[in-house]
Each structure stands twice: as structure tokens, then as C-alpha cells.
Amino acid sequence: AAEAVVAARGGSRAHAGRGAAGLAGAFVWPVEAPISSPFGPRWGRNHNGIDLAADHGELIRASRAGEVWLAGPVEGYGLTVVIGHDDGTRTLYAHASSLLVEAGDRVEQGQPIARVGSTGRSTGPHLHFEIIVDDRPVDPLDYLPPQP
């Protein structure tokens, strides 16, 4: 479902193959919370992001500056924000309780964009966070600084 949302924007512009090293320091944590579910295989399928066990209503902040491509409900993900960044990477923030931005908004790194919730297929309040590079989800831990 979310893959279709981000692909609908025509894919990404190439980021010149910079990989994690070229993007080091480009992202910040969207919330300060422990990781409750890592990236990778989970329940027989791939978990395309990380889950952060934040409190209901806690502010979710943009991990990088960019343009809001989507701010609304997505099947399974509940209230979701997708931000497209100038180099073609994207970030996705899911299961929000409320949204603070709209599609087309320009956001700065660290700007509040939503509040943590448990919408969509979710067992409790948390943020599902994805980083998408070259149209593929990547492990956010390869791109984020060490947790505060």
C-alpha cells in the first residue's frame, strides 16, 4: 500500500549512488523513543522500516527537509506522511493520531509534522518510520545518527 503511494509520484531522482556514507548526517530521529521492531524480516515478510515506541500524542518531526507528498490515510499504515527530499530520497511516517501538515507543504528538518498514534494495523502507539533510497526501503539505522 505505502509502496504504491511513494511510487505514484513518479519514482525518485537518482541520488548519485551516494549510499549511507554520502547521506551520513542528513537525517535526524523523528522521535526520541526506543526501537520496538527493527528493519528486516518479520512474521514471514519484510518490515520496511523501524518502529519507535513513543507515547501517544508525542510530536513526530521531519527527519529531513523536503516537500510533503502525502498527508492522509493509507491502508494498513493509518494516518501517514510521506516527504520527498531534494535528492530523491523519501521518508515515511505512519500510524499517526493526527497530522500537522498537508500535501504540498514544504517542511524543514525537525519541524513537527504529526503526532504519534495507533491508526491502521497497529497494536499500540508507535511511529513506523521508513527511509526510501532509489525506490527501495533501506534500514534507517544505516542513515540516522546514534540514538540520543
C-alpha positions as CSV (number, residue, x, y, z in Angstrom):
1,A,0.0,0.0,0.0
2,A,2.6,2.6,1.0
3,E,4.9,1.4,-1.8
4,A,2.2,2.4,-4.3
5,V,1.8,5.8,-2.6
6,V,5.5,6.7,-3.0
7,A,5.8,5.1,-6.5
8,A,2.8,7.2,-7.6
9,R,4.9,10.3,-7.5
10,G,7.0,9.0,-10.4
11,G,9.8,7.4,-8.5
12,S,12.8,9.3,-7.3
13,R,15.6,11.2,-8.8
14,A,18.9,9.4,-8.6
15,H,21.0,10.4,-5.6
16,A,24.2,9.6,-7.5
17,G,24.8,6.3,-5.7
18,R,25.9,8.0,-2.5
19,G,24.5,5.3,-0.2
20,A,24.7,5.6,3.5
21,A,28.1,7.2,3.6
22,G,27.0,10.0,1.2
23,L,23.9,10.7,3.3
24,A,25.6,10.5,6.7
25,G,24.3,13.2,9.0
26,A,21.5,14.1,6.6
27,F,18.7,12.6,8.7
28,V,17.6,13.1,12.3
29,W,15.5,11.0,14.6
30,P,11.8,11.8,14.1
31,V,11.0,11.0,17.7
32,E,13.2,10.1,20.7
33,A,12.0,6.6,21.6
34,P,13.3,3.0,21.8
35,I,13.1,0.8,18.8
36,S,10.3,-1.8,19.3
37,S,10.7,-3.5,16.0
38,P,13.8,-3.4,13.7
39,F,14.1,-3.3,9.9
40,G,14.1,-6.6,8.1
41,P,12.3,-10.0,8.1
42,R,9.3,-10.1,10.5
43,W,6.4,-12.6,10.5
44,G,7.3,-14.1,7.1
45,R,7.6,-10.7,5.3
46,N,10.0,-7.8,5.3
47,H,9.4,-4.9,7.7
48,N,10.3,-1.9,5.6
49,G,11.2,0.4,8.4
50,I,11.7,0.7,12.2
51,D,9.0,1.0,14.8
52,L,9.7,3.6,17.6
53,A,7.7,3.0,20.8
54,A,6.8,6.6,21.5
55,D,3.9,7.9,23.7
56,H,0.5,8.6,22.1
57,G,0.4,12.3,21.1
58,E,4.2,12.8,21.0
59,L,5.3,15.1,18.2
60,I,6.8,13.5,15.1
61,R,9.4,15.7,13.4
62,A,10.6,15.7,9.8
63,S,13.8,13.7,9.6
64,R,14.9,15.9,6.7
65,A,13.7,19.0,4.9
66,G,11.5,18.4,1.9
67,E,8.1,18.5,0.3
68,V,5.1,16.7,1.8
69,W,3.9,14.3,-1.0
70,L,1.2,12.7,1.1
71,A,-0.6,13.5,4.3
72,G,-3.6,11.3,4.9
73,P,-4.8,7.7,5.5
74,V,-3.1,4.8,3.8
75,E,-4.4,1.2,4.1
76,G,-2.6,-0.6,6.9
77,Y,-0.5,2.4,7.8
78,G,-3.3,4.6,9.1
79,L,-2.6,8.3,9.0
80,T,0.7,8.7,7.1
81,V,3.1,11.4,6.0
82,V,5.4,10.9,3.0
83,I,8.1,13.6,2.5
84,G,10.1,13.8,-0.8
85,H,13.6,15.2,-0.3
86,D,15.6,17.2,-2.9
87,D,18.0,14.3,-3.7
88,G,15.2,11.9,-4.4
89,T,15.1,10.1,-1.1
90,R,11.9,9.8,0.8
91,T,10.8,9.4,4.4
92,L,7.5,7.8,5.5
93,Y,5.9,8.3,8.9
94,A,2.9,6.0,9.7
95,H,0.2,5.3,12.4
96,A,-0.1,9.0,13.4
97,S,-3.0,10.1,15.6
98,S,-3.2,13.5,13.8
99,L,-1.4,15.3,11.0
100,L,0.1,18.8,11.2
101,V,1.0,19.2,7.5
102,E,-0.8,18.9,4.1
103,A,0.4,17.6,0.8
104,G,2.4,20.3,-1.0
105,D,3.8,21.8,2.2
106,R,7.5,22.5,2.4
107,V,8.9,21.3,5.7
108,E,12.2,21.9,7.5
109,Q,14.3,19.3,9.3
110,G,13.0,18.9,12.8
111,Q,9.6,20.6,12.0
112,P,6.6,18.9,13.7
113,I,4.6,17.1,11.0
114,A,2.3,14.8,13.0
115,R,1.5,13.2,16.4
116,V,2.2,9.6,17.4
117,G,-0.8,7.3,17.4
118,S,-2.0,3.8,16.7
119,T,-4.0,4.1,13.4
120,G,-4.1,1.5,10.7
121,R,-2.9,-2.0,11.5
122,S,-1.2,-1.3,14.8
123,T,-1.2,-2.9,18.3
124,G,-0.4,0.3,20.2
125,P,1.0,3.8,19.9
126,H,4.2,4.0,17.9
127,L,5.8,5.5,14.9
128,H,6.6,3.4,11.9
129,F,9.5,5.2,10.1
130,E,10.9,4.4,6.7
131,I,13.8,5.8,4.6
132,I,13.4,5.1,0.9
133,V,16.5,5.3,-1.4
134,D,16.4,4.5,-5.1
135,D,12.8,3.4,-4.7
136,R,13.8,0.8,-2.1
137,P,13.3,0.8,1.7
138,V,16.6,0.8,3.5
139,D,17.5,0.2,7.1
140,P,17.0,3.7,8.8
141,L,19.8,2.8,11.3
142,D,22.3,3.0,8.4
143,Y,21.3,6.6,7.8
144,L,20.4,8.0,11.3
145,P,23.0,9.2,13.9
146,P,23.3,7.1,17.0
147,Q,20.2,7.3,19.2
148,P,20.3,10.2,21.7
